[in-house]
């Protein structure tokens, strides 16, 4: 890595941290809450709005069901939070739903959960950033005109912040998240206070009519529409699972701190979502989206006026009609929280990827920590996948939202099933009455969570499948098969590499071959080094591409009286690689128990462009020889003068370059052994 690129890296990411400093990156609850909760809290910006859009398909009359739909979402939210408080206390390694499913239901179910979560984390970033671009575009014209480029730029900024380390990212996001919470709670308190003192608050859209594609529906059709609205409102639940995957990032006691953070998240998210929905309903705020079958009509002119401010902005404008600066503050913080919501995925995806890599379901590089002790490779993969989705869908939230929350409810349902089985297993061996009462209570909570999340999963699949969720239902099996294939490969390699008795036997003889193109210093050094290794036999080999040059080389060889025989291989088609390979194979056939060591002189250069001018034949030969059994390839380096500029310089490690994860402490080793999902060979 050149000094210039290293300087840029240090400016962006900061100085590298030692493994011993990993404890400094752990999060207290006051920082963990905004780091892991921003996704769930940001749903206030679109979950109530999605409910109104869907109910609007049946016209204004269907708006009367808004409180019931919102109440159902709140019940599910509290159920999931209560259930996951049991999860984080029981499983603290960071595997989250994957660990719960693997431990209690088997490896296949663990991979199902992992594939669902990985897809949902990518969609979390894509949806949140695209929604943020929409909101910012309403205030900044440039962002609205270049929405895709702006969204990708936001992804890049988030990626850099997270590559700097978890604690720095958490500190950067804590202040805006708390400001958003302050803005929403101020809006709720001020709005209900004004109404308590007799103020009549009506949104700007209160006088508009809602027209839908299915106006006047009833019976089963209306029930299906309400279920669809409920499924859209359940977007408020995404992000809850991130805490279970991020338990290792908490300070000790990790499980208790994570459970407390989950409780705070549940109470805050429930209050904000319920409060905003209630104010939207009371102030008669309306929202339509012609692309989804609902429009707003001005009764005076009969014109379509669906392009209204988001529901949160409408409520804020109504509540703070007597204090405009606070309206601007709420809308600005709402736009900002949508950007920060993606950070939940940036903390969940890399940790889950690391656990999967430990268990050989993903490449081992995802278990490697970068300069700032973050899982850099996982962060970069998440950013690349989300950026690709944003580009492919044109940062269109209405399209991306249809793919959302399917994966997370798959993981919710499977995880709760695993937790019920977890408590059943422990109850068989537990004799302490107090502990048994606690386990019975925890099992009841998880069983209720299983029933509720399973019901929601069915509703989501039924109502969203034809609107785009089928893509997720295709992506998850593909990812599942990919991870199973990676695991089979690692298992096959591990089995192949198990030592056997004959592996330690010495070869009968070692035949040395030095490849020669001309007589110069690199060739003479390679010959000297080969002789120093004392092989059983040693010869120099060259390929006769040009007869005159080969004859000239033979004369120079004889004149120098080199103490190694020179063998010239014929090449009628002017090839170099094939004659050498055929000759080496011939030596091996004569003595199958022997090994052949091929010495190849190579130049060491100081500039990247010099690699294009040297070593090409050597690289091709090396690439082919490495596949030959019983053949060892040795590169004999010759440093050109241009390489002097790199001598004596401390070479910085690139992201994940040959960097091992920090060695676990005895306490971590015991916890890991108790988890039962990580192979001891890893």
N, C-alpha and C positions, 0 to 999 in steps of 0.2 A: 504494500500500500504506500503510495507516494505521500510526501509531507503535506502537499496541498489537500489531498482528499482526507488525510487524517485530521488536518486542521478544521475542515468543514464538518467532519463527523463530531469532533470535540465541541464545536460551536453549537451544533444542533442537539447533541445528546448529553454534553457535559463530560466530565472526567470519568474514567472507568472506575468501578467500585470493586473492592476485594470481596471474596466469598464470605469473609468473616463479618462484613458489614451488612449481611442479609437481614439481620434482626432489625437494623435501622429502617428498613423498608416496610416493616409491619405497621398496620393501621390501627389507631384508636377508634372508638365508636363514632366520635364526632366527625372523623374523616371518612370512615368506612360507610356511614350512612349516605352521603352524597355520591361516593364512588359507586356503590352497588345499587342505590335506589333511584338514580336519576331516570332510568328507563320507565319504571313503574310510575313515578311521579309525573313524568312528561305526558303520560296518557291523558291527563286532564286536558291537554291541548287538542286531542282528536277523538277520544272515546265518546264523550257526550255528543259531539258533533256527528259521529258515525251512527249513533242511535237515532238521532233526528233525521238523518238522511234516509235511513232504511224505513223508519215508520212513515216518513213522508210519501213513500210509494203508494200508501193507502189513503193519502190525503190528510187534511188537517185533523179530521176526527180521530185518527190513530195516535195523535200526539198525547191524548189522555192516558195512554199506556206508558208514557215515559217514566213516571216514578216507579212503576212496577218492574219495568225492565232494569232500571238503575239499581233498584233494591236487590234484584236477583244477582246482578253483577257484584254488589257489595257483599252479599252472602258468600258467593264463590270466593271472592278475594280474602275474606276473613278465614274461610275454611282452608284455603291453600296456605295462608300464613301460619295458621295453627298447626297444620300438618307438617310444614317444613321446619318448624321449631323442633319437632321431634327428630327430623332428619339430621339437622346440623349438630344436635347433641350426640347422636349415635355414630355419625360418620364425619370425621374431621380432616381427612387426608386431602380433600379438594376434589375427590372424584364425583361428589354430588350424586345426582340421579344415576349416573353410570355405575358408580360403586355400589349403590343400594341394589340396583337391578342385577348386577353381576354376582354379588355376594349371596343374594337370596333367591334369584330366579334362574341364574346360569349365565354363561358368557354370551350366548346369542341375544338374550334380552338386553344385556348391557350394551351390546353393539347397536341394537335398535334404538335405545335411548340416546346413545352418543350421536348417531347419525341425525336423529331428530333435533337435538340441541345444537349441533354444529350448523345445520341448515338455518335454524331459527336465529342463532347469533348473527349470521351473515345478513339475514333479512332485517334484524333489529337495526343494524347500522344503515342499511339501504333505506328503510322506511323512515327512520328518524332524521337522517341527513336530508332526504328528499323533502320531507315535511318542513324542515328548517329552511331549506332553499325557497319553498313556497311562501313561508311567512316573511322571510327577509326580503323576498322579491316584491312584496307589497309596499315596503318602505324604501328599498334601494332599487332603482330601475335597472341598473347594470346587472344585478343578481337575477332579476326576473328575465332579462333578455338572454342571459347566458346561464341558465339554471343548471344544466348538466355539468358544465365546467366549474361552476361555483360549488356544486355539491361535491365533486371530486376533490376540489381544493380543500374543502372542510375535512374530508376523509384524510387527506395528507397531513393536515395540521394535527388532527387527533392522533394519527399514527406517530408523528414525531414526539408529541407530548407523552405518549405511553411508552415509547422507546427510551425516554429519559428516566423511567422508573415509576413504580406504582405510587410511591409516596408523593413524588413531585406532581404526578398527574392528579392524584387525589386532592392535594393542596390547591392546585390550579382550578379544579372544578368545584371545590367546596363552597367558595364564596358565591359564585353565580347560582348554585343550587339552593343555598340558604336564602339568597335574595328572591329567588322565584317563590320559595315557600312563603316568605314574608309578604310578597306581593299578593299571592292568592288568598292567604289567610286574612290579610288586611281587607281585601275585596269582600270576602265572606262576612267578616265582622261588621264592616261599614254598611254593606247592603242590608243585612238583617236588622241592624240598628236603625237605619233610616226607615225601614218598613214598620218596625216596632213603634216608631214615633209618628206613624201616620202617612209617611211619604208613599205616593203611588208610583212605582217604578215600572216603566214599560220600555222594552227594547225598540230600537228603530225599525225592526222588522215586524213588530207586533201587529201592524195593520195590513200586512201582506197575506195573500192566500197561498195555500200549499196545494199544488196539483200533482197527482201521481199517476203512474201508468195503471194502477190497480185500485182506483178510487171506489169505495163502496163495497169492498170485499168483506166477507165474514166467514164464520165457521172455521173449517180446516185451513183455508187460504190465509185468513187473518192470523191464526195460531202459528202457521209456518212463517209468516212475516215477522211476528214477534220473536220467534226463535232466531230468525236471521238477524234482527236488531240486537238481540241478546248476544249472539255470537260476535257481532261487530264490537259491542261494548266490552266484551271479554279481553279486548286488546289491553285493557287496564291491568291485566294480570301478568303480562310479560315483564320479565326482569326479576320476579320473585326468586326464580331458580338460580340466578347468578350468585346469590349469597351462599348457597350450598356448595357451589363450585369454588367460591373464594374464601372458604374458612381458613386455609393456611395463611392468608394475608392479614388475619386479625391478630391482635396482641393476645397474650394469654390472660385468662382462660379462653381459648379460642371458641369452643363450642358455646359457652355461655354468652360471650360477647356477640357471637353471630346470632344467637337466638334473641338476644335483646334488641339487636339492630333490626331483625326481622319484625319484631313486635312494633317497634317505632315506625318502620316502613308501613306496616299494615294499618296502623291507626292514622298516620298522616295521609296515606293514599286514599283510604276510605273517606276521611273527612273532606279532602280536597275534591275527589270525584263526586261524592254525594252532594257536597255543597254547591259546586258549579252547576251540576245537573238540576238541582233544586232551584237555583236562581234563574237558570235558563228557562225552566218551566214556569216559574212564577212571573217573570218579566215577559213571557210569551215570545221569547226569541225563536226565530225560525232559520232553517238553513236548508237549501236545496242543491242538488247536483244532477243536472240533466243526464249526465253519463250513467247515473245509477237509477234513473226513473223518477226523480222528484224535482219539481221546479217551483220557484216563487213567482207569483204573479201580482202585479200592482192592480188592485181592483178599480182604480180610477181610470187607468189608461189601458189596461189589459195586456201590458207588455211584460215580457220575461225579465225579471230583475234578480236572477239567481246568483249573480256575482256579488255576494255580500261578504262582509268581514267574517272571519272565523267566529264560532260561538263564544269562545273565551273573550275575544275582543269586543263582541257585542255586549256581553254581560259587564265587562269592565267599563265600557263607555257609558252604560246605563247607570251603574252604581256610582261611578266617579264623575257624573255629569256636572257636579258642582266643584270638581277639582281635577282639571284636565291633566296636569303633570303626572298624577298617579295612574291615569289611564295609559299614558305613554310608557310609564315604568313597567306596568303589568304586561303590556303587549311585547315590549322589548325583552323582558325576562322570559316570556313564553317562547319567543323565537330562539333565544339562547339555550333554554333547557332542552329543546329538541336536538340541538347539536350535542349537548352533553349526554343526552340519553344514550347515544351510541357508545358512550364510554363504558356502560355496563357490559356490553358485549366484548369490549376490549379487555376487560378484566376476567370475564368468564371463559371466552373462547381459548386464549392461550393456556390457561391453567388446565382446562379439560383436555386440550391437545397434548399437554405434557403428561397427564395421567394416562391417556391412550397410548402415547409413545412408550411409556414405562411398561405397559402391558402388551407392547409389540403390535398394536393395531394401527399405528401411524409411524412414519419414519422417525428414527431416533433423534434426528436433529430438532424435533419439536420439544424435546426434553431438555434442550440446552439453554442455559441462561446467557444473555448478552452482556455487554459492557456494564449496563446499569442494573444487572440482576433481574431484568424482566425477560420473559420468554419471547425473545425478539422474533424468532422465526414464525411463531404462531400469530403474533401481531401483524407481521407483514403479509402473511397468507390471508388473514381476515380482511385486511385493507384491500388487497388485490381482488378478492372475491366480491366484496361489497361494491368496489368501484366498477367492476365488470357488470354487476346487476344494475347499478345506477345508469351506466352508459346504455345497456341493452334496453332498459325500460324508459329511457329518457327522463329519469328522475320523476316519474309520474306516480304520485302517492296512491291515486285511485286504483292503479293497476297492481302496485306492489302490495297494498294492504290486503288484497285477496289471497296472497300467498302466506300471510302472516298468521301466527298463533296456532297453526295446525301442529307444527313440530313441538311447541312447548307443551301443549295439552297431551300429546303422546307421551312425553317424558313425565308429566304430572301423574298420569294414570298408571303407567308402569311402575314409577317410583313408589306410589302409595300402595300398590299391590305388594311390592317388595318389602315395604315397611311392616305391613300386616303379617307377612310371613316371618320377618325378623323378630317381631314380638312373640309370635307363636313358638318360635324355636327357643327363645330365652325363657319363656314361661314353663317349658318342659323341665328345665333344670333349676329354676329359682325357687327357693323354699322360704325366703324371708317374706312375711306377710306384707310389710310396708312396701318393699320393692315390687311385690306382685300387684299391689293396688296401683302403683305408679305405672307399671307395664300395661295393666288392663285399661287404665285411662288413656295412655298413649295409643294403644291399639284401637280403642274406640274412635279416637280423633282421626287416626290414619284410615280406618275403615270408612268413616263418613267422608273423608277427603277422597277416597277411591270412588265411592258412589257418585259424588258430585262432579269430580273431574272427568270420570268416565262418561257421565251423562252429557257434559259440555262437549267432550270430544266427538260424540256421536252427532250432536247438534251442529257443531262446526263443520264436520265432514259433509253432512247432508246439505247444509245451507250454502257452503262456500265451494264445494267441489267443482261445480260447473262454471264458477266465476273465477277460476284460476288456481284453486287449491290443488287441482290434479297435478300441477307441475311439481309441487312439493312431494306429492304421493309417488311421483316418479323419481325425483332426486334422492329421496331417502333410501329406497332400495338399492339404487346405484352406489351410494356412499357406503351402505351396509356391505355390499358385495366387495367393494374396494378394500374396506378395512379387514374383512375376513381374508381376502387374498393376501394382504400385507402380513397378517398374522401367520397364515400358512407358509409364506416365504420365510419369515424369521424362524418359525419352528423347524422347517425343513433344513435351513442352514445350521441351526443350533445342533440338530441331530447329526448332521453330516460332519460337524466339527468336533464331536465327542472323541477324545483320544482313544486309540486302540493300541494293542501291543506292538504292531509292526511300525507304528508311526515314529517310534524312537530309535529304530534301527538305522545305523549309519549306512550310506550308500557305499557300494563296493569301490567305485572310483569316481573321480571328478574330472571331466574333460573340459578344458578351458579353450575358448575360441575368442580371439580379439578381432573385431571387424575393422577393416582398414580401407580408407578411400584414397589416401596419399600419405606420404611420409612428412609429418610435421610434428610439432611439439605435443599436441593432444594425443596423437597416435603413439608416440614414444612413451608418454606418461601412462597410457592405458596398458602398453606392453610391460612397463616396469611394475605397475600395480598387479597385473595378472601374474607375473612371475613371483611377486612377493607373497601371493596367496598359496603358492606351491600346489597347483593342481597336478593330478596324475599325468596328464598330457596337456600340452599347450601348443596351439598353432594359430597363425594369423590367416584370416580369410578375406579376400577381396573379390569383387564381381567384375568380370571383363565386359564392361559396356562398350568400351572403345579399345580395339586391339593394340593400337600404338601406345595409348596411355598405359595399358596393362603391361606391355613390354618394357616401357620406360620405368614403371614402378618396380618391376622385377630387377632391372639393372641397378637402380638406386638401392634396393634392398640388399642385393649381393655386395654392392660397394661399401655399404655401412657395416657389413658383417653382423647383422642383427641375429642374436642367438635363438631365434624362433623361426620355424619353417613357415614360408608364405605359400598358401594354396590359392590359386586363381580359379574361380568358378566361371564356367562358360555361360553366356547369356545371349543367345541368338536374337531374342526379341527386346534386348536392351532393358530388361527388368532388373531390379535389385532385390526386392523383397522375396519373390518366389524362389530364386536359386538358393538364397540363404536359408529359407525355411526348409526346402527339400534336403539341403545338406545336413542341417541340424537333425531333421527327422531320420536321416540315414544313420547318423551316429547313434541316435537313440535305439534304432532297430537292432543294431549290432550288439548293443549292451543295455538291455532294458532295465537292469538293476543299477546302472550308473546314472549320474546326473551330468548335465551339460551346463556350464556357466558361460554365458555370452557377455563379453565386455564391450560396451559401446561408448566411444569418446563423445562427449557432449559439451557444447559451449555454454558458459554462464554469461549472460548479457545484462546490461544495466538499463536498457530502454525497452518499452513494450513493443515498439515497432521492429526491434532487432530479432524478436522471436519469429517474425514472419520471414526473415532472411536466412535463418540458421535452424539446424536441428530437425528439419522436416523429414528427411529420410530416416533419421534415427528414431523419431517418434512413430513413424509408420512401422518400422521393424519391431520396435519395442511392443507396440500394440498387438502385433501378430504373434510375437514370441511368447507373450505372457499367457496365451491360451494353450501353449504346448506343454503337456505333462512332462515332468522331470527336467524342465529347462528353467534355469535361473538367469535373470537379466540384471546386470550390474552396470550402472551409469558411472563413467569416470569423468568427473567435472574438470573443465579447463576454463578459468576465469579470464575473459577478455578485459582489456583496460577500461572499457566503459562500465564494468561492474564495480570498479573501485569506488564510485560515488555512493555505493550502498554499503560498503564495508564499515563495520563498527557502529552501525545504527541499530538502535533497539527496534526490533520489528513488532509493531502493534498487531494484536490479533484482530482479524475480521470478525463480523457477526457470526458467532457459533463455530469459529474455526478451531477444531481440535480442542474444544473447551469442555471439560467434564462438569457435570452438576456438582455443587458443593457436597462433601461427604456428610451423610446424615449423622446426627448425634445419637447417643444410645437411646434417648427417649423417643426420637423419631423412628429409629429402627424398630423399637418395640411396638410403636403405634402402627408402623407399616406392616409388621408381621401380623398384628392383630387384624388388619384390614383384610388380608387374605386374598387380594386380587393382583398383587404384584409378584412376579416371579423372582425368586431369590437369585436366579442367574443374572438378573439385571442389576 
